[in-house]
Structure formats: C-alpha cells, structure tokens
C-alpha cells in the first residue's frame, strides 16, 4: 500500500496505514506567529531544494544529504516548539480543565479497537501528545490514514470544547501539527516516555501517574 504524502503549512506529512505515530497538536494561540520564523524560512528553503533535486536526475545524489538536513532541522524546530508551549500560560482555552480533559480523552478513544490502538496520550494546558498505532483497514475494509483520524479527533474536540464554553465558531487548534512515524521498538518507548513525562518536565507533578491528563497503556505503563 502506497504512502500518502501531503503538505500542511511548512512541513511534509507522510502516512501509511498500519503504522504507529507520535503526534503533537497545540492550540491556535499557544505560539506567537513569528516566534519560529527563522526555522520556518530554513525549512521552506530546504523543502524547495529537495523538490528541485527530485526533478533533476543529475542532482539525485544530493537527495539523501538534503533529506538528512531537513530531518535534523525539523527536529530542532519541534524541540523549540515544545519549549515555547511549556512557557505559555495565557491561552484562552485550558485543555486540561476537567471538562475539556474529558472531551479530549473521549476523542482519543473514539476509534479505539476499530481503527486504532492507543499507546499513550497527555493533555497539557495548550497542547497534547499522542502515541497511537493505526490499523491498516477500518471496520469497513478501507485504509486508515492519520490525517483523516486527526480531522475527526480535532474536529470533534473543537466543537465540544466550544459548546462547553459557549464559544460558537471559535478556532481551537493550530493548523499545523507534528507527527513522527515510529521506526522501531526503541523509538516507540522514547515517544511514550516523552509523552507521559511531559507534565514532569513542565514541573507540574513529580510522577507522571499523578497527572490527571496523562494516560498510558498497561503494556507500557
């Protein structure tokens, strides 16, 4: 089955049914618009160069190095993004309030056993981390793609949060999100540890189990 590739804003997104992913999604107002403009410009330049090299057979040998540079820069971008998220305390929506937290948990579990298997998730004030494995096919035999799952999860949660807070039509989520394909068991372990320990890193709790917004599958927890 072919990978499904698409672009949203600055970053490429590759999807293949049956894979596990580490996902980060944040609120629309959690990061100042120009806070990461330097990284954004560099990523755009590299993206354009990669696309040009793909079209030019005489330069194809440059592709592996360019893609490696892109992956390194993307990792730095996401790290800087996470650091800014931990500093933000002013977002209009608090995802980790009891009502909103219940909405997020319901959203993550909506397709459990039908289209995906949850490994871990963490709801912070202004973002969430989610480690999940998608099934190759859904209950109707159709391929399961991450962008379609996220559309439902983020759409349902945005509508429900706005309904709970009496905010009709408010944009809740940042258009861009970050997902990384899980490469192996070690990568999976690291992604889960990063997810469940996010409240510890942010200084909110001493042990991840004390965080009401954190859940982990028994096979890992």
Buried (B, 14 or more C-beta within 10 A) or exposed (E): EEEBEEEEEBBBBEBBBEBBBBBBBBBBBBBEEEEBEEBBEBBEEBBEBBEEBEEEEEEEEBBEEBEEBBEEBBEBBBEBBBEBBBEBEEBEBBBBBEEBBEBBBEBBBBBEEEBBBBBBBBBBBBBBBBBBBBBBBBEEEEBBBBEBBBEEBBEBBBBBBBEEBEBEEEEBBBEBBBBBBBEEEEBBEBBBBBBBBBBBEBEBBEEBEEBEBBBBEEEBE
